[in-house]
């Protein structure tokens, strides 16, 4: 491996871990938004628990990582340069930051796959992408998983309110508040088993591409460890903008609804991780929340916010792909082009963070504002007062 290749590989690994970090703070809401919204967990406690369990989850399975490192890209059919992977990561990071800025819970997973596919098509040609694997392991799960999770949450809420109809409001709130602590932690654990592995797969794919690791092999232990730490650190930072949207923007959530949404999400994600499906945990958790909103009698769903999220989901893959393609077109010109892409990405990230300071959202005000104008339910009032 020559010096130039070594530099690019190092840059890819750093960029991959940066993406992993942004994935963490972008997706903290998946595990903890409903628990924070209902008052079951304090915001800081929630992100500490989520970060810790993301790290643990990263060590539990590598099936999704193997899907990415040995399924999405035809590294045996074409020559995949590390600069292609770097360009794809840049596309994913920029899209993650843009959607975080506006508080949209878009899919970090689809941003990653879109960026990678766009970069590989420009760098190695259309034959470099295994579109069958993309369809079976990414796009179909993206369509099915939020519907399955939403239906499961809908049925769970109906069943819960039927069972507890003779209980007092205080008993319901206090009982399910403790239950939410468990289910929220399960979602965080399942997130680690799915999303942390995507970066593991990217780093493994890079090592395979430069001959540092055999084709078809899984991630090495040090890759698992650093990816777990990166996503855990990002989760601890707390993506408060996205937490506000999921916790307060879609529907007014009571503790039974939060419990049902988290249980449905955790089950869907864990089963998918076991099967190697690189699904979007964001879409799963959003579908669950909408399902609980529809399942509780008299509750409302803000379909305007849901529509914005749907548009973001549809646009994420091609938008990240275009950025990844543009970045690859410059990066494949040589080491200078790769460094130029890195410089442009850093400047873009700094601009986005600067813009975020105009309307800061943090652990202190995450529950203060809401895009959905719904009168709080009695259970929510009790949970807030407790």
N, C-alpha and C positions, 0 to 999 in steps of 0.2 A: 504494500500500500504506500503510494508516494505521499509527499508532504501535502500537496493540494487536496488529495482525496481525504487524508486524515483531518485536515482543517474543516472540510465540508461535512464529514461524518460527525465531528465534534459539534459543529453548528447545528446539524440536524437533531442531535440528542438534546442540546440545550433548548432548541425551539420546540421539540416534542414535549419536554417537561414544562415549558412555558404554556403550551396548549393544555397540558394536563392540569396546570394550575388554574387557567381560565375556565376549564371545564368544571373544576371544583367549585369556584365561587359562582359560576353561572347556574349550577345545578343544585346548590345547597337547598334551594326552595323545594326541590322535588321531595326531599325527606322531611323538611322541617316547617314549611310554610303553614300547613294546617294546624300544627301544634302551637306555633307562635300566634297564629290568628285567634285560636280559641283560648289561649292563656294556659294551655297544658304544660308548656315549657317556656321558661324565660329565654329571650333571644340569644344571649351569650351562652347559656347552658346548652341550648339547642345546637349551635354551631360547633361547640367543643365536642359534644356527643357525636355529631354527624362526621366531623373530621376524623375522630378516633375510629369509628366503625367503618368509614371508607378505607382506612389503612388496613384494618383487619380483613375486610372483604376482598382486598386486592390479592391476598394470599390464598384465597379459598378455591379459585378456579382459574384456568387459563384457556378454556375452550373458545371464548370470544377472541382472545389474542391470536390463537391459531387460525381462526377464520380470516383475520385481517392479514397476518403475515404469510399465509399460504393459500388464500382463496380468492380475494378480491382482485389482486394484481397477478398477471401472468409473468412472474419473474423468470420462469424457465423458457418462455417463448420469445421474450425480448430482453434487451439489456436495460435495467432500471438503474439510473444513476442516483446517488444520494441527493443530488441537487433537485431532482424531480420531487422527491419526498419532502424536502425542505420547502419547496414552493407550495405544495399542497397544504402543509402545516400553516404557512403564512395565510393562505386563503381562509382556513378554518379559524385562526386566531382573530383576524380582522372582523370576520362575521360575528364571532362570539362577542367581541367588544362592542360592536355596533348595536346588536340586539340587547345586550346588557344595558347600554346607555339609555335606550328607550323603554327598558323594563319588560321586554318581551321574552317569555320563556321558550325560545326556539331550541332546536335540537343541536347540541354540540356534536353529537354523533354524525348527523347528516352533514354538518359543516365540514367535519373531518373527511368523510367519504367523498363529498362533492369536491373539496379542494384537491384531494388526492387523485380522483378520477380526471379532473380537468388538467392537472399538471402532467399526468402520465400520457394522456392523449396528445398533448402538445409535444412532450418530450420523446415518447417512444412510438406513438401512433395508436390508433384505435384498437389494434390487436393486443395492446398491453393491458387491457382491462377485461376481466372475466365478467361479462355482463350477466351471465346466468347466475353467478354467485351473488352479484349485486342485487339482482331481482329476488332471489330466494332467501338470502340472508339479511338483506337490508330493507328493500322497498316493500316487499309483502308484509314483513313484521311491522313496518312503520304504519301500514294501513290497518292491520288486524289488531295489534296490541292495544291501542287506546280504546277501541270499540269493546274488546274483551274486558279490559279493566273497568271501563265505564259501566258496562252491563253488570259486572260483578259488584261494583260499588252501589249501583242502583238497587239491586236485589238485597244486598246487605243492609242498606238503610231502611228499606221497607220492612225487612224482617226484624231489625233492631227496634224500630218504633212500634211494631206490633207486640213484641215481647215486653217492652217497658211501659206500655200505655197506662198501667195502673200505678206506676212509680211516680214519686214527686220529682219536680224539676231539679231540686238540689241533689237527690240521689242519682239521677241520670247524669248530671254534669260531673259530679265528683267521681262516679264510677268509671265513666268513659275517659275522664282526664287521665286516670292512671293507666287505662288501657292504651291511650294514645302514646304514652311514653314508650311502651313496648313496641307498638306498631311503627312509630316514627323511627325508632332505632333499627327495626328490621328493614325499612326502606333504605336507610343510610348504608346498612350492611350490604344489601342487594345492589345498591348503586356502585359500591366498590367492586363487586364481583363482575359488573358489566362495563362500566365506563372507564375504570382505571386500566382495564385490559386493552382498551383501544390504543392507548399510547404505548403499552407494552408491545402490541403487535406492530406498531409503526417503527419502533426502535429495532425490533427483531428483523423486520423487513429490510431495514437499512443495513444491518449487519450481514444479512444474507446477500444483499445486492453487491456488497464490496468483497464478498468471499470470506468474511470473518466468522461466519457461522454456516452450518450446512443447511441446504434447502429442506423445507418440511419440518424443521425442528422448532420447538416452542421457546418461549422467552427464558433467558437465564435468570438465576436468582437475583443478581444485582439489578437487573432490569425491573423485575417485579418490585423490589424494595424501593428503588428511587421513584418509580411511577406511583406507588402507593403513598409515599411521603409527599410527592408533589400535589396529588389530588386532595390529600388530607389537609395540606397547608392552604390550598385554595378554598376548600370548604370552610375552614376556620375563619377565613376572611369574611365570609358571608356575602352572598349576592343580594343585598337588601332590596334593590330595585325589583328584582324578579320575585323575591319573597313577597313583596307587597302586592304584586299583580296576582300571584297564585293564591295568596292567603286572603286578600280582600277584594280583588278585582273581578273574579268570576262569579262568586256567590257568597252569601253570608253563611259561615260555617259554624255549626255547633259541634260539641265534642263527640256525639255519636257519629256525625257525618265525617269528622276528621279521622276517627277510628276506622270507619268503613273504607274511606278513600285510601288510607295508608295500608290497611290489610290487603286490599285488592291490588294495589301497586306493587307491594313487596312480593306477593305470590306470583304475579305476572312476570316481574323482572327476574326472580330467582329461577323460575322454570325456563325462561328464555336463555338465561346465562348458561344453564346446564346443557341446553340444546345447541349452544354456540351461535344464537341469533344476536347480532349486534344492533339491538333495537334502541329507540330513543326513550330513555327513562323520563325525559321531559314530557313527551307525548303521552306516555302511560299515566303519569301522575296527573296531568291536566285532564285526561279522559276520566280518571277516577273522580276528580273533584266535580266535574260537570255531572257525572252520574249521581253523585250524592245530592247535588243541587236539584236535579230532576226527581230524585227519589223521596225527598222530604215534602210532605203535603204543605202547600202554601208558600214554599220557598221559590225564589226567583234566580234565574241565571242571566247574567249580562251577556247577551249574545253579540253585542258590539265588540266587547273585549275578546270573546271566543272567536269571532270572525277575524280580528286582527291577528290572533295567534295562528289561525288556520292559514292565512295568507303567508305569514312568516314561515310556517312549516313547508308550504309548497315552494317558496322562493329559496329557502336555505340551500338545498342541494345545488341548483344551477348557479346561484349567486356566488357561493363559495368556490364552485367549479370555475367560474369566469376569473375570479381573483387568482386562484391557483394556476390557471392557464397563463394569465398575463405574467405572473411571477416566474413561471417556468420558462417562458419565452426569453426573459431577461437572464435568469439564472443559468440556463444551459449554454450561454455564450462564453462561460468560463468562470474562474474564481472571482474575478472582478465583478461580473454580473451578479453572482450569488451574494457577495458582500453588499452590492448596491440594493438588492432586494431586502436584505436584513436592515439596512439603514432606513429605507423607505418605510418598512414595517414598524420600526421603532418610533419614527416620527409620527406615523398615523396613530399608534397606540397612545403616545403622549398627548396628541391633540384630543383624542377621545376622552382620556382621563381629565384633561383640562376642562372640557365641556361638561363633564359630570359634576364638577364643583359648583356649577351654577344652580343646581337643584339637588343638594346632597340628600341621600337616604341612608340611614344607619340604624343601629339596634335601638336607638332611643325614639325614633319617629316612624319605624316601619309599619306600625299599626294605626298611625294617625290619619292618614288620607286613604281614600279608596276611589277607584274609578267607577265602582258600582254603587248607585244610590239606592240602597235597600235598607229598610228599617231593621235594625238589629233584632234578632230573635231573643226571647227571654233567656234561653240557655247561654247565649253569647254574653248577655249583660251580666249574668251570674258569674260566668267564667272570668270576665274582665274585672269584676269587683273583688273576686276571691284573691 
